[in-house]
Amino acid sequence: MALSALWDVPAPAKLNLFLHVTGRRDDGYHLLQSLFVLIDWCDVLHFERRNDAGLARHDLGAVLPPDDLCLRAARLLQAESGSALGADITIDKNLPWGAGLGGGSSDAASTLLALNRLWGLHWPRGRLAALALRLGADVPFFVGGHNAWVEGVGEQLTPMPALPRGWFAVVKPPQGIATQAIFGHPALPRKTPAATILGSLEDAGDGIGVLEWAQQVGRNDLQTVAQALIPEVAQAAGWLEARFGNSRMTGSGSAVFAKAGMDDQPSATLSAAELPPGWVGRMCRSLARHPLVGWAD
């Protein structure tokens, strides 16, 4: 029996445990190395099948741009598959914009995975991932289903399904950062020596060691520029450093996170009441895999 709707579809955020810029291609795109880890802070999407090929988005919370990545993902999958079906897509937007948490990319990936089921396409994950890359560099990661070592412009993924679950305190000041402003900045480091995943894993040892390696050896090459553009990023980093003893910006910011332990309970608490007005933050736990990992082969 064909599905008519899919409710409460999660779109989890990610953290860059480190982010190095190792070079720049002739076309201007930057070459990166990073370790992407999924966390349990999620947007929630709902999908209802339409038989008229129409595509519409409905916002339960914050109003999104008229032509967001979800609609672009739906249109692309519809065009490439030749499906005559459509969908009403409703988004409960919990993730902050301009945070470096990958919220828009995750929404697009969950849209591809959900509509692949709702429309009965049965595309394999690899085919969806190839489509995802046309939407944005981070989208294939969320389609992939696992925490991953990421290289190239974001399209080269080495799954790391054995990472243990950890706690992370995540804080975002009100102002977001335009990714183009950081990557176009003349002070951005662009020659961090490339690491090899094999050598890094050998140095790190087990899964916990991988997380420690990312924290101790890695850094976010974008953070210094981001802090110059948005001083609140440095303020957030200092706040977390004082509370948890470590901090790092994720992605191109402006969210900052701190590792907060590997046990059943975090090493310290994070209360939104302690944050400056307009800031958002929460205690998150990493995910061993994407909650929709079984939705494509």
C-alpha positions in Angstrom: 0.0 0.0 0.0 1.4 3.4 -1.0 2.3 5.9 1.7 0.2 9.0 2.0 2.2 10.9 4.6 5.4 10.7 6.7 5.2 12.5 10.0 7.9 13.7 12.5 10.9 13.2 10.1 14.0 14.4 11.9 16.8 16.5 10.4 19.7 16.5 12.9 22.4 19.1 13.1 26.1 18.4 12.9 29.3 19.6 14.5 32.7 20.0 12.9 35.0 18.6 15.5 37.8 20.2 13.5 37.9 22.1 10.2 41.1 22.7 8.3 41.4 24.6 5.0 44.1 22.7 3.1 44.1 24.6 -0.2 42.0 26.2 -2.9 41.0 24.9 -6.4 41.4 26.9 -9.6 37.6 27.5 -9.6 37.8 29.2 -6.2 36.4 26.4 -4.1 38.3 25.7 -0.9 39.6 22.2 -0.1 38.7 21.1 3.5 39.3 18.4 6.0 36.9 17.9 8.8 35.3 15.4 11.1 31.5 15.7 11.0 29.5 14.4 14.0 25.7 14.3 14.1 24.0 15.6 17.2 20.4 15.2 18.6 19.4 18.9 18.0 16.9 18.5 15.1 14.5 20.2 12.9 11.3 18.2 12.4 9.6 17.8 9.0 6.2 16.4 7.9 5.4 15.3 4.4 2.0 14.7 2.8 1.8 13.2 -0.7 0.0 15.2 -3.4 -1.2 13.7 -6.7 -1.1 16.9 -8.6 2.7 17.3 -8.7 2.5 20.5 -6.6 5.2 21.3 -4.1 4.5 23.6 -1.2 6.3 24.4 2.1 4.5 25.4 5.3 6.4 26.9 8.3 5.3 26.0 11.8 7.9 28.3 13.4 10.4 30.7 11.9 9.5 31.8 8.4 12.0 30.5 6.0 13.1 32.0 2.6 10.5 31.4 -0.1 12.8 29.1 -2.1 14.7 27.2 0.6 16.8 24.0 0.2 13.9 21.8 1.0 11.9 23.0 -2.0 15.0 22.9 -4.2 15.6 19.3 -3.1 12.0 18.3 -3.8 12.0 19.9 -7.2 15.3 18.3 -8.2 14.3 14.8 -7.1 10.9 15.3 -8.9 12.6 16.4 -12.1 15.4 13.8 -12.1 13.0 10.9 -11.2 10.2 12.0 -13.5 7.7 11.5 -10.7 4.2 13.0 -11.3 3.6 13.2 -7.5 4.1 16.2 -5.3 4.2 17.0 -1.6 3.2 19.4 1.1 6.3 19.9 3.3 5.8 21.3 6.8 8.9 22.4 8.8 9.2 22.8 12.5 12.4 24.8 12.5 14.3 24.3 15.8 17.9 24.8 14.6 19.2 28.4 14.4 20.1 30.0 11.1 23.7 31.0 10.3 25.1 28.7 13.0 27.4 26.3 11.1 25.2 23.4 12.3 24.1 22.4 8.8 20.4 22.9 9.4 19.4 23.8 5.9 21.5 21.0 4.4 20.1 18.5 6.8 16.5 19.6 6.0 17.3 19.1 2.3 18.8 15.6 2.9 15.8 14.5 5.0 13.5 15.8 2.2 15.3 13.6 -0.4 15.2 10.6 1.9 11.5 11.1 2.8 10.2 11.8 -0.7 12.2 8.8 -2.0 9.9 6.7 0.2 6.8 8.7 -0.1 6.9 8.7 -3.9 7.9 5.0 -4.1 11.1 5.7 -6.0 13.4 3.3 -4.1 16.5 5.1 -5.2 19.7 3.7 -3.5 21.6 6.0 -1.2 24.5 6.6 -3.6 22.1 7.9 -6.2 20.5 10.2 -3.7 24.0 11.4 -2.5 24.9 12.3 -6.1 21.8 14.4 -6.3 22.5 15.9 -2.9 25.9 17.3 -4.0 24.1 19.4 -6.6 22.3 21.1 -3.7 25.3 21.9 -1.4 28.5 20.5 -0.1 27.1 19.4 3.3 24.0 17.7 1.9 25.7 14.4 0.9 26.9 13.9 4.5 23.4 14.0 5.9 22.2 11.6 3.2 25.1 9.3 4.0 23.8 8.3 7.4 27.0 8.1 9.4 29.5 10.4 11.2 32.3 10.9 8.7 35.8 12.2 7.9 35.1 14.8 5.2 37.5 16.0 2.5 37.6 17.8 -0.8 34.9 20.5 -1.0 32.7 18.3 1.2 31.9 15.6 -1.2 34.6 13.0 -0.2 33.1 11.1 2.8 34.7 8.3 4.8 32.0 6.9 7.2 33.0 6.5 10.8 30.2 4.5 12.4 32.1 3.4 15.4 32.4 6.8 17.2 31.1 6.7 20.8 28.4 9.0 21.9 29.5 12.1 23.7 28.0 15.3 25.2 28.5 18.7 23.7 27.3 22.1 24.9 26.3 24.3 22.0 25.8 28.0 22.1 24.9 30.5 19.4 24.9 34.3 19.6 22.1 36.1 17.8 24.0 37.2 14.7 24.7 34.7 12.0 27.7 34.7 9.6 27.5 34.6 5.8 29.8 31.7 4.7 31.0 33.8 1.7 32.2 36.5 4.0 34.6 34.1 5.8 35.8 32.2 2.8 36.4 35.4 0.8 38.4 37.0 3.7 42.1 37.7 2.9 43.1 36.6 6.4 41.7 33.1 6.1 44.4 30.4 6.5 44.4 28.3 3.3 47.5 26.1 3.7 47.0 23.9 6.7 48.9 20.7 6.0 46.6 17.8 5.0 46.3 14.9 7.4 45.7 11.3 6.3 42.8 9.6 7.9 44.8 6.3 8.3 47.6 8.1 10.1 45.2 10.0 12.2 43.3 6.9 13.2 46.5 5.1 14.0 47.5 8.1 16.2 44.1 8.2 17.9 43.5 4.5 18.6 39.9 3.7 19.5 36.7 5.8 19.0 37.2 7.9 22.1 40.8 8.6 20.9 39.4 9.9 17.6 37.4 12.5 19.5 40.4 13.4 21.6 42.6 13.7 18.5 40.1 16.0 16.8 40.1 18.2 19.9 43.8 18.3 20.6 45.4 18.2 17.1 42.7 19.9 15.1 41.2 23.4 15.1 38.7 25.4 13.1 40.7 27.5 10.6 37.6 29.7 10.1 37.3 30.8 13.7 39.8 33.6 13.9 38.2 35.3 10.9 34.7 34.7 12.3 35.6 36.3 15.6 37.0 39.3 13.8 33.7 39.7 11.9 31.4 38.8 14.9 33.0 39.5 18.3 30.2 37.5 20.0 31.7 34.4 18.6 34.8 35.0 20.8 32.4 35.8 23.7 30.6 32.5 23.3 33.9 30.6 23.1 35.1 32.3 26.3 31.9 31.5 28.1 32.2 27.8 27.2 35.9 27.7 27.9 35.2 28.9 31.5 32.5 26.4 32.0 33.8 23.3 30.2 37.5 23.9 29.8 37.4 23.8 26.0 35.6 25.4 23.0 35.5 25.5 19.3 33.4 27.1 16.6 31.5 24.7 14.3 31.5 25.1 10.5 31.6 28.7 9.5 29.8 29.7 12.7 28.4 31.5 14.6 27.7 28.5 16.9 30.4 27.4 19.3 30.5 24.1 21.1 32.4 22.5 24.0 33.0 18.8 24.6 31.2 18.0 27.8 32.0 14.3 28.7 31.4 10.8 27.5 29.4 9.4 30.4 25.7 9.1 30.9 25.6 12.6 32.2 27.5 15.7 31.0 30.4 17.1 33.0 28.5 20.3 33.6 25.1 21.8 32.9 24.1 24.4 30.4 21.2 26.7 31.3 19.6 29.0 28.7 18.8 31.4 31.6 22.6 32.0 32.0 23.0 33.1 28.4 22.9 36.7 27.3 19.5 37.9 25.8 18.9 36.6 22.3 21.4 33.8 22.6 20.4 30.2 22.2 22.1 27.1 23.5 21.5 23.6 24.7 23.2 20.4 25.8 23.4 18.0 23.0 24.5 14.4 22.6 26.1 13.0 19.5 24.4 10.4 17.5 25.9 7.0 16.5 24.2 7.3 13.1 21.5 9.3 11.3 18.0 8.4 12.5 17.0 7.9 8.9 19.9 5.6 8.1 17.6 2.7 7.2 15.5 4.7 4.7 17.9 4.0 1.8 20.1 1.1 0.9 
